[in-house]
Amino acid sequence: MEGRRRQSRFGDGAYQLTDETPVYVISVAAQLSGLHPQTLRQYDRLGLVSPDRTAGRGRRYSARDIELLRTVQQLSQDEGINLAGIKRIIELENQVAALQQRVAELASAVDGAAAALQAREAAVHASYRRDLVPYQQPQPGSALVVWRPKRPMD
């Protein structure tokens, strides 16, 4: 999920909230996800959902964490996948997302290199002398004969 920015209610842009911003305490996160707070603590211990921590070690969940909690619940309840399997699925999804981002970066670099190559090629072509004519091999049967009569010697 991409991080969407939300403007502050003050309208001055004093702070930017994204889906990655940890704002929910464990009780609110439990209500939003439909899980018990102890379940959230267990998921944190297992490494399924790792919320940010405050200076006092309190958990703070982001909107992305809430969505992940709902996904874990759906996989566990509806699909019957155990927690170890869910953890592996989450790890693989994160790896796929990272690889897709890397592919996009490399594709962008290739596009940039191709554009630079085209610009250099155009510069080389622009530097050609226009008074020169490219040599072409004569085609069979298309020879041109120039006849010049000999001048009499004086």
N, C-alpha and C positions, 0 to 999 in steps of 0.2 A: 504494500500500500504506500502510496506516495505521501510525503508530508505536506499537508495542506496548511497554508498560513491563515490565521484568523486575526483580524485587526482587534486592537483593544477597544473596550467600550468607551474609552475616553477619546478615541479618534485621532490621537496624536502619534500613534505608532510607538508608544513607550515600551511596549513589549510585544513579542510575536509568539503566539501559541501554534505549535504544530502537532501532528498526531504522535510525535515522539516526545513531547513535553510531559514530564511526570508531574501530574497535578492531583491525582486521586489518592486519598488515604485508603487503607485496606478495607474499611467498612463500606465506603462508597463503591470501590472496585468490586467488592463482593455483590453488592446490590445490582450494579450495572451488568455484571456477568452472569448473575443468577446462581452463584456458587456460595458456599459457606466460607467465612474468613479462614477457617482451619484448612480448607481445601487449597486456598490460595497460598497459605504458608507451606503446605506440603509440596505444591507445585514448585515453589521457590526453592525448597530444599533439594528437590529432584533435578532442578535446573531446567524445567520445562518453560517457565515464565520467570524471568529475573527482573524484577522492578528495580528502579533506582532507589538509592537510600539517601535519607537526610543526614545531617551532621549527627543527629541523635540516634541513628540507625533505624529510623522508621521507614517503612516501605512507601514508595510513591509510584503509582501506576499511571501509565500514559494511555491514550486512546488506543494506540497500537497494542499495548499489553492487554487491554480489555478485549479487543478483537481476538487476540491469540488465546486468551482464556476461553472465550466462546468456542473457538475452533477446537481446542483440546477437549472441552466438554462434548462437543458434537462427535468428534472422532471416538471418544471413549464410550459415550452412551449409545449413539446411533449406529456406529460402525463396529463397535465391539473390539477396538484396538487397545492393547494394554499400554501402560504409560511408557514403558521402554520403547515400544514401537512408535508411539507418538513423538517421543524425544528424537528418535532417528529421523522421522518424517520431517520434523521442524528443522533439524540440522541439514538435511538434504535440500529442503526448500530454500534455506538461507544460502547454501552453497550455490544452488542454481541461480538465485537472484544475483549473487556476487559475480558469477561467471557471465551472466547476461549483461551486467553493467560493464564488465571488462571487454566483452565482445563489442558493445556499443562504443566504448572508448577507442578500441583498435580500429573499428570501422570508420570512426571520425578521423583518426590519424591517417588512415589509408586515403580517405576522401581528400584530406588536406594535402597529402603528398601527391595525389593525382592532379589536383588543381595546380600545385606548384610546378609539376612536370609539364603540364599543358601550357602554363605561362612561359616557362623557359623555352619550350619548343616554339611557341609563337614568336618569342623574341629572336630566336635563331632564324626562323623563316623571314622575319621582318628585316633582318640584316643582310639578306641575300642581295647581290647586285642585280639590278633590274636590266642592265644592258647585256648581260650574258644570257645565252640561249642554251638550254640543256641539250647535250649531245644525244642523238638517237641513232641507233644502228640502222643503216639503210635496209629497206625491205627488198627482198628479191623481186626483180622486175621493175623497180622504181628508181633505177639509176639515172642520174642526170649527167649528160655529156655536154661540155662546153667546148665549142669549136672556135678557134681563133686562127685566122689565116696568117701565114708567115709574112712578115713585112720584107719587102725587097731591101736588100742591103745597098746602101748608097755608097 
